[in-house]
Amino acid sequence: MSSQLDHGPRPTTAQDVRVQDGNLVWTSPANRGDGAQRQVRLDEVLFTLPAADAHAGSIIVCLKEHDGAEKQTPPQPPFQLVALRTDEALPDQLLGDGRGRIDRLPDYLRSSDANEVHVVVSTGSGLGLAAAFWEEVLRLVFALVGEALGEEDKEAARPSDVVVTEDAHSVRRFARALGERRRGGDGSAKSATVILLSGDGGVVDMLNGGSSRDGSSNDSSSNDSSSPAAPIVALLPLGTGNALFHSLHKPVASSSSSPSAGSGPSPLVLALRTLFLGAPASLPAFRASFSPGAHVVSYVPTKADGKGGSMLTAGGDDADLARKDAAVESLYGAIVASYGFHASIVHESDTPEYRVHGSKRFGMVAQDLLRESHPYRARLSVRRPKPLSASDAPPPQQQQQPLEDFSSATHAYILATLVSNLERTFTISPASAPLDNRLRLVHFGAVGGQRTMEVMMKAYDGGAHVGMAWEDGDGPQRVAYEEVDELRVEVHEDDARWRKFCVDGTIVEVPRGGHMVVEKARAGLLRVLVDPRVLPRR
Ligand SMILES: Nc1ncnc2c1ncn2[C@@H]1O[C@H](COP(=O)(O)OP(=O)(O)OP(=O)(O)O)[C@@H](O)[C@H]1O
């Protein structure tokens, strides 16, 4: 795929531009004869730009998306970039609610001798729309912005390169090469921004592929400064769950001023606004360490040679897949580390057959797992945060709290997370706020398929599962929810199917008696671009 940007779309001239019922309405001179008005929802407006060739005037850039476009006849492109040019004063509503005006290319998007801007197009993510989004939207937005901002910015607004993934290791390879360049030691290291057209997997690959540092830390206050050298990732949510994106944008996702016009900006609209109007922040991360013998489990198509180890034991037609393992000692994550029901769903739904169903794949596999309702046998221990002293200041001696065992020997759900949402509408940790760098545990015991289902459904109800408590034959039960500094899970299962951990979608299997320890990593491994409205107030 070429990294050359040609011209952006020629903007349509718009007159009588106004806001009406949450819509941006205009008349186009070409259509004057039919008197027809055109409109987009205000929620579809990305931002405005100065018109390049005039002292006055503006370009309004919008993104329309079409559900099920591929099923129409003839098939429609799923995205349509709309650019309007007007010489009129803009309605005030165009500047607000996350819509802004770009008068200068932000530093983090300038390709120069001092800064690289990379676009990573992950063709295997989600429903496979990343390449179309790059070609039909993002490439053109960069061209529009460059043209609008003048000659100097036009050059700077060309991304340094575009990486299109060819296999499951492409992003890691890219991250490793980026890390090596940046650690070159010749003093020439550049800052870098990586625009990820992917799901959460792209972030994990960036965290694990590029880092050479020991990032573990028990110091929860160490997130105050992000290293200026840490690369910035910008998220374009083209995966399935997009947990990190939805969690970072949750406070601004439903703040639309135009309730009459729809349900707020789409994730891709929010993402494009953040890309051009955002601010970098240190990305909170954890480190999951595994006992000896642990290995990452992945599957590769093997029609060609038929080799590769044991086949998937559950989750669809597995005839064309072979397992490919790689030893692992530790992994960084920014989203979730889990054992039990969640890890099993992620593992068993990650087949080509299930992937075509988008986020529905999780529910499909969940049904089977709920029927089985396996009681996961493991020892769970947590290290709780040290209570603040009366003066609310940390005590002078920063001694750790002890690891404490949970009494139950069987479990349905053990999940530690740094984010609020695993999908846009699935709120696993309602107390988590963007960038708060607090690790929270959600846990419940082996309570049976029916009750597990009820707990999960409550998570779709804004995270109402965290207060649930009930009585059953084994006595009082509840969904435990608390902040932890460290989590340790030691697995006592004979069948390897139930010895899977999940770290941000990566599946790790341990031998019987093996364990995973999760603790916060120190700040500065990566930075992430966020909507400035979610930055902590100083
Ligand atoms: N061309 C390709 N061939 C094989 N695998 C690919 C290719 N491109 C990307 N992948 C892999 O596909 C996976 C996509 O994961 P990613 O997290 O981006 O999407 P997702 O799983 O659909 O979304 P989410 O993790 O947000 O639910 C990654 O493991 C990536 O390495």
The ligand as an SDF file (V2000), in Angstrom:
LIG
                    3D

 31 33  0  0  0  0  0  0  0  0999 V2000
   -2.8450  -10.2150    8.0290 N   0  0  0  0  0  0  0  0  0  0  0  0
   -2.9770  -10.8730    9.1840 C   0  0  0  0  0  0  0  0  0  0  0  0
   -2.8890  -12.2150    9.2280 N   0  0  0  0  0  0  0  0  0  0  0  0
   -3.0210  -12.8820   10.3890 C   0  0  0  0  0  0  0  0  0  0  0  0
   -3.2510  -12.2800   11.5680 N   0  0  0  0  0  0  0  0  0  0  0  0
   -3.3550  -10.9470   11.5860 C   0  0  0  0  0  0  0  0  0  0  0  0
   -3.2220  -10.1730   10.4040 C   0  0  0  0  0  0  0  0  0  0  0  0
   -3.3660   -8.8710   10.7330 N   0  0  0  0  0  0  0  0  0  0  0  0
   -3.5800   -8.8270   12.0600 C   0  0  0  0  0  0  0  0  0  0  0  0
   -3.5730  -10.0600   12.5720 N   0  0  0  0  0  0  0  0  0  0  0  0
   -3.7750  -10.4460   13.9570 C   0  0  0  0  0  0  0  0  0  0  0  0
   -5.1570  -10.3570   14.2190 O   0  0  0  0  0  0  0  0  0  0  0  0
   -5.3440  -10.0230   15.5810 C   0  0  0  0  0  0  0  0  0  0  0  0
   -6.2440   -8.8330   15.6430 C   0  0  0  0  0  0  0  0  0  0  0  0
   -6.3680   -8.4470   16.9730 O   0  0  0  0  0  0  0  0  0  0  0  0
   -7.0070   -7.1060   17.3830 P   0  0  0  0  0  0  0  0  0  0  0  0
   -7.0180   -7.0680   18.8590 O   0  0  0  0  0  0  0  0  0  0  0  0
   -6.4140   -5.9720   16.6550 O   0  0  0  0  0  0  0  0  0  0  0  0
   -8.4900   -7.2510   16.8330 O   0  0  0  0  0  0  0  0  0  0  0  0
   -9.7030   -7.9470   17.5380 P   0  0  0  0  0  0  0  0  0  0  0  0
   -9.2580   -9.1570   18.2740 O   0  0  0  0  0  0  0  0  0  0  0  0
  -10.7480   -8.1030   16.4910 O   0  0  0  0  0  0  0  0  0  0  0  0
  -10.2030   -6.8230   18.5320 O   0  0  0  0  0  0  0  0  0  0  0  0
  -10.2140   -6.7010   20.1510 P   0  0  0  0  0  0  0  0  0  0  0  0
   -8.9220   -7.2650   20.6650 O   0  0  0  0  0  0  0  0  0  0  0  0
  -10.3210   -5.2250   20.3650 O   0  0  0  0  0  0  0  0  0  0  0  0
  -11.4140   -7.4690   20.6000 O   0  0  0  0  0  0  0  0  0  0  0  0
   -3.9720   -9.7410   16.1670 C   0  0  0  0  0  0  0  0  0  0  0  0
   -3.5470  -10.8840   16.8550 O   0  0  0  0  0  0  0  0  0  0  0  0
   -3.1150   -9.5130   14.9390 C   0  0  0  0  0  0  0  0  0  0  0  0
   -1.7770   -9.8330   15.1630 O   0  0  0  0  0  0  0  0  0  0  0  0
  1  2  1  0
  2  3  1  0
  2  7  2  0
  3  4  2  0
  4  5  1  0
  5  6  2  0
  6  7  1  0
  6 10  1  0
  7  8  1  0
  8  9  2  0
  9 10  1  0
 10 11  1  0
 11 12  1  0
 11 30  1  0
 12 13  1  0
 13 14  1  0
 13 28  1  0
 14 15  1  0
 15 16  1  0
 16 17  2  0
 16 18  1  0
 16 19  1  0
 19 20  1  0
 20 21  2  0
 20 22  1  0
 20 23  1  0
 23 24  1  0
 24 25  2  0
 24 26  1  0
 24 27  1  0
 28 29  1  0
 28 30  1  0
 30 31  1  0
M  END
$$$$
